[in-house]
Amino acid sequence: MTSTSLPSSAAVVIIGGGMAGLSCAASLARRGISDVILLEGKTLAHARASSFGETRMFREMYSDPVLCRLAQEANRLWREEETHAGEILRDTHGLLFYGESWDEETIEGSIPGARKVMDDQGIPYEALSASQIAERFPLKPKADFTGLFEPTAGAVRSDKVIAHWVRTARTAGHQLVEHSPVSSIDADGGGVTLEGGQHISAGHVVVACGIWSQLLLTPLGLAPKLEIWPMLWAHYTVDPALASRYPQWFCFQKERGDDGGLYYGFPSLSTTADGRPRIKAGIDWSPKELRVAEPNAMCTEAPARLLELLDTFLFNELDGVQERVETVMSPYSMTSDVNFVLDRLTPKLSLFAGGSGQSFKFAPLIGDSLARLASGEQPAADISCWSHQRDAVRA
């Protein structure tokens, strides 16, 4: 369907065809709401947006007890999602937090903070020394490193999840329309105008277009305070003899010069086109000079220095890494408190933004909450920590 053949009204209009928009559409479908139009400016979960790729982490290991509880609720909903899909959407292989331990919290928390929260909430984990980490995994931790291994964590197969949500929405009769950018939202949130000039009235509008939400909400005076961070990740081929031993991991190190110190990686879950096992790894910070407020100003090519830092870490701190074969710069919309914005802005307008690189693990909870807001209800979980009225995001 093209934008010129769209109806003039719908019960719900969703702006954005990534994780948040599609999970909202799937949740609306399961609530029996079929009069839904989802508008995507490019293609669903396209390569320049945050939902692109084959894997995302899921875990309950957080330094923040509120996020820990919400992650547990999201995992409960993931199990329901797998029942709806009729297939496994996550690989449970555990997650290793390892590295330096210090009191300051990073955007991913800290090892001491996560240990305290898991103790308080009874979440199982193993405490590992540097020698135990090196014996168990093809990692080369420094002698003073410590680790926490959460056995019930793992990877969301995000490509499978996106395909499942698309099927669910289309089966329900939703119209998922690509190459249809929205130019503006009505002042009362009761409709949208496409760049081609067509207007669509809506009972409710859900804004779920990531870094581009600012362009639509600023004219209404409703844009939260966000920064856009271009974040680097890549695929590396690895020694086939070690491929089965790589963990899912996050390495905490203090910032040193222009090295932000935070790195992460996944097990070998896929291969290159010619059959070589590969792992995904990335940097979990963005240099201040690359952070922008305007989405179209974001750096889309990986700076040489960031590539050098990632390569250096992978080749020096892991065994068996052979060659970088794919590089991606992913846009993260970041709040100053590294928490989401998920809220009803007006009676007819709801928003998800500020994913901060952590949102996919909460996807079923995000979709269910947005669907409830669009239906005039309150979210089932207490998500007040994601309010658009908190000081951290009030412009």
N, C-alpha and C positions, 0 to 999 in steps of 0.2 A: 504494500500500500504506500502511496506517495502522500506528501503533506497536502497536496491539492485535492485529494479525495477524502480527507478526514471529515468526520461529522463536526458540527458547530458546537457541540456540548458533550460533556461526559460527567459521570458521577465523581470520578477522581482523575486528575491529570498529574502524572509523575514526570518530573524533569530530570533526566539522567538515567542512562542505561548501564550503570555499573553495579557494584555489589549492593549498595543501599536501595537504589531504585528497583532492581530486579527482585531483591528479597522482599521489599514492600509489595510489589505486584504479586508475588507468589503467596504472601500472607493474605492479601485481599482476595485472591482467588479461592483460598481455602475457607474464607469467610463468606463465600457465595456472592461476592461482588464482581460482576462481569463487565460493567460499563466503565472500563478503565482504558485510558490512552497513556502510553509511556512514550515520551519524546526524547530522542537521543540525537545530539548534534552531529556525531560522526557515526561510529558503529558500536554495537554493544560490547562493553568491556574492552575498548580499543587499546592499542599499544601505548598511547600517550596519556592514559589515565591510570588511576591507582589500582584498579581491579584486574589489570592485565597480568597474566602469568599462570603457572600451573600449580603453585603451592603457596600456602600461608600457614603461619604457626597457629596452633591452639594450645592453651595452657591455663592453669589456675594459679601458677606461681607469680604472684604479684606482691609488691611491698605495700600496696594500698589495700586494706581489708575490704573496702567497698567494691573496688574493681575485682577483687578475688571472688566475692560473693556473686557479682554480676557475671563473671566468667563461668562460675558453676551453673548459674541459670542458663547461660548460653549453651553450655555443653549438654544440659538436659534437653534443650530445644534442638540441638544438633542431632541427638539420638532420634527425636521425633522426625526431623527432616530426612534422616536416612530411611526411616520407615515409609515416609511419603514417597521418597525416590525409588525405593525398592533396591537400593544398592548402597555400598559403603562409600561414604564421601570423605572419610578421614582415615589417615594411617596413624595408628597409635604405636609409637616406637620410643617415646620418652623425650625429654628435653634436658640438656645439661646447661645450667648457669655455671660459669667458672671464671676465674680471674682474680683480680685484686678485690679486697674487702675494705671499704671505707664508709664513713657515715653518710656522705652526701648521696642523695638520690639522683639517678640519671633518668632519661626519658623512658627507660625500661625498668626502673626500680634499682635495686641493689641486692647483693647476695645476703648481707645481714638482715635487711628489711624483709626480703622474701622468706627467709628462714623463720623469722618471728611470726609472720602472718600464717605460714603453713603450720607451725606449731600450734598457734592459737585456734586455727580452724580445722585441725586434724587432717590435713592433706598429706598423704604419704610422700616421702622423699628419701633419698640416700645422701648422706654427707660424704664427700670424697676428698682425699688429699691429692696433691699434685702427682705423686707417684701412682696412686690408684687410677687417676684419670689417664695418665700415660700408658699404663698397663692395659686398660680396657679399650681405649680408643686411639686412632692414629693422630693424636694431638700431641703437641710438645709444650705443655704448660711450664711456666717458670716455677722455681722451687717453692716460692711463697704463695702460689696460687692455691685457692680452695674451690670446691665445687658442690653444687646441689643438683641432684638428678631427680626429676619428677617423672616417674614411670608411666603415668596416665596421660601425659601430654603427647603431642605429635603434630602432624601436618594436615591441614585442610586441603583437599584436592580441588583448588578453586576453579580450575577449568571445568571439572565435572559438575561442580555446584552451579556455575553460571548456566551450563547447558540444561541442568535440571530445572532451574527457575524459569528459563525461557520456555521450556516445554510446558511447565505448569501454568504459566500465564497465558500462553497461546491456546492451550486446551480449554481454558476457562473463557475464551473469547476476547481476551485483552488484545489491544492493538499496540504492537511494539514497533515504533516507526523510527527508522534510522535516517540520518542525513536531514534532520529537521530541527535546526537550532532555534531556540526561543529567544526573541529579542527583548521581551518585557513581560512583567507580571502585572495584572490589574492592581490598583492601589488597595483594594479590599481583599486581594487574594482570590477573587472569584473567577479568574480566568487568565489566559495567557495569549500573547500575540507572537506568532512565528516570524522569523526574519522575512519570509515571503509575503507577510501581510495578513495571513489568515488568523482570525481570532477564534479561540475555543473557550467557551464558558465552562466552569467547573463547580461542582458542589464543594470540592476541596482540591487544593494544589499542594503537592509534595515536592519540595525542592531537594534534590539528591544528586546534584551535579558536581560535587567535590569542589575543587579550587575555583570553578567557574560560578559557583553560587554567589560570590561577592558581586559579580557584574550585574546580576539580576536583583539583588536585594539592596544594594547601595542606593538606588534611586528611591526606594521606599523607606529609607532610613532604618532598615531592619538588618543590615549586614553585621554579623558578629566580627570581633577583632581576630583576624587570622593572619598568619604568615604562610607563604608557600615555600617549601623546602624541596629542592631537587635532590633525590636520594639515589645513590648508585648501587646496583646489584648486577651480578654476572653469573654465568655458568662456566665451570671449569671441568675439564676432563680429569679423571683420576685413574690410578693404577687399578686394573680389574681385580687384582689379588686383595686389595684393601677396600674395594667398593662397598662391601656389605658391612663394614665396621664403622663407617662414619656416623656419628650421632647427629641429632639436631642440637645446635648449640648456640649459646650467646656468650661472648667474651667481654667481661667488664675490665677496662683499664682506665686509669686517669688520663685526662687530656695532657698531651705533651707537645708543645708548639702547635703546629697545624694538624697534628694527628689527634682526632677526637677520641680515639681509644676504644670505641664501641663497635664490635664486629659480630656478625651472626652467620650461621650456615645451616643447611639442610642435609639430610642423608642423600645418598644416591638413589633417586626415585625415577630417573628417566635416563635415556641415552641420546647421543647425537644421532644424526641421520645415518651415519655409517656404523652405528652400534656401539660406540664407546661410552662407558658409564660416565656420568657427570654429576656434579653437585652444584647447588645454588648457594652463593654467599654474597654478603653485602656489607656496606658501611651504614651505621645507624646514627649518623649525624650529617649536617650540611654546613659548610663554612658560612660564616655570617655574610660574606660578600656575595654569596649566591642566593640568599634568602630575599624574596620579593613580596610585594603586596599585590601586584598586577599579574594575573595568571598568564597572560600572553607574553610577559617579559621573562618567564622562567627559562633557565638554561636547559636545553634539550640534548646537548652533546656532552659526554663525560669529560671533565677537565683532566688533563694529563696528570696533574698532581694526585687527584683522587684515585685514578687508575693505578698510579705507582704505589700509593698507600695500600690499596686493596691487594694488589699483586704481591707486595712485600709481605703482608700478613699471611696470605694464603700459602705462599711458597716457603716461608720460614717457620710458620707455626703449625702447619699440618704436614703429615707425611703423605707422599704419593700423589700430590697435585701436579698435573702435567701442563695444561695449556688453557688459557682463557679463550672461550669460543663464542661467547655472546655477551654483550654489554647493554644494560638498560638504565636510563634515568627515569625514575618514577616520581610523580608529583605528590608530595604529602601536604595536606592542609593542616597546619599546626596551630593549636591554641597555646597560650603562654603557660597553662597548667597541664598541658599534654593530655587533655581530656576532650571528649566529644561535645558537640552541640546537637542535641536531639530534643526537639521541643515544638510545641504549637506556638507560632508567632502571632497569629491572629485567628479568629474563629474559623477562617477558611484557608489558612496557610500554615504548613508545617515544614520543618527543616531538619535534615541531617547534614552536618559538615564537621570539619576539624577531625578527620579520621586519624591523623597523627601516626599513620602507619600501623595501627593496632586494631583497626575496626573489623577486619574480615573474621577474626576469631569470635566476634560478637554478632556476626551477621544475622542469625535467626532471631536474636533478641532485638536487633535494630529493625528488621523488617516487620516483626510482630508489633513493635511499639509504634512504628510509623503507620501501619495499617489501622491500629486502634485509634490513633489520633485522627486519621482521615475519616474514620467512622464515627467520630464524635465522642469517643470513649477516652479513658485514661489508660496509660500503659499498665500492664499487669504487674511489672516489677517497679520498684522504687528507683527511678532514673533521675532523681532530682539533682544528682551530681553533674548531669549533662544539661542543666537549664541554660537557656540563652540569656538569662538575667543575672547570672553570676558575674562578679567583678572581672574575672579573667578574660571574659569575651565581650563585655560591654564596650562598644566603640566610644 
